[in-house]
Amino acid sequence: MSPHTHPLAHPHDPHRITRSGWLRAAVLGANDGVVSIGSLILGVASADPSPRAVMIAGVAALAAGALSMAAGEYVSVSSQADIERADITRERHALHAQPEIELEELIRIYEARGLAPDTARLVAVELTEHDALGAHVRDELGLTEVLGARPMQAALASALTFSAAGAIPLAAGLLASDEMLFPAVLVVTLLALGLLGGIGAVAGGAPVGRALVRVFLWGGAAMAITSGIGHLFGTAA
């Protein structure tokens, strides 16, 4: 058994925490795609509503944003994975150099969680005999296979969802007439944000209303600011 591995009590109905790694990256990528591309198109449209300007800006932002999200997630989660590996290596060396001290650490951890001293010692000794490193990785470091860092998974989830979600306001901008471009992109972006917020909340088991308030608040602020900047540049030109 790996140091991160632990059996599931009910494998056919896993906890939602098992989705935390890819779900966080996917939700971040999707929301960033909608907000970034929608806000950028509104900003460009406020300065120059021509279809050519919207298309160039939108497509360039979609490509650059997806690559940026993937690179950012990969680097960030890779750093987390490096820290996890370094801590596991440190625990392995400590177990080899001073097993008695490490056993006492484990006993104190279980006592702090509410076990009686004798029970804590019994549990610590049995777990140490079974898998000492696994016990320390799980109970001292708080690392498990479910919550372990997966850089490539996070990068792909973020890039793919950014591209898919960002294509929604871009399509609205390309399909709308010059006169309807701004309201069409605004409405479609808000609807997409609401849908993504609801899906993310349901997938994570969180309150839908709170998720909708978050996405509308931050998404609306981003679009308002970029639209204002675009209007200022358009007026100055």
Secondary structure, 3 states (H helix, E strand, C coil): CCCCCCCCCCCCCCCHHHHHHHHHHHHHHHHHHHHHHHHHHHHHHHHCCCHHHHHHHHHHHHHHHHHHHHHHHHHHHHHHHHHHHHHHHHHHHHHHHCHHHHHHHHHHHHHHCCCCHHHHHHHHHHHHHHHHHHHHHHHCCCCCCCCCCCHHHHHHHHHHHHHHHHHHHHHHHHHCCCCCHHHHHHHHHHHHHHHHHHHHHHHHCCCHHHHHHHHHHHHHHHHHHHHHHHHHHHHHC
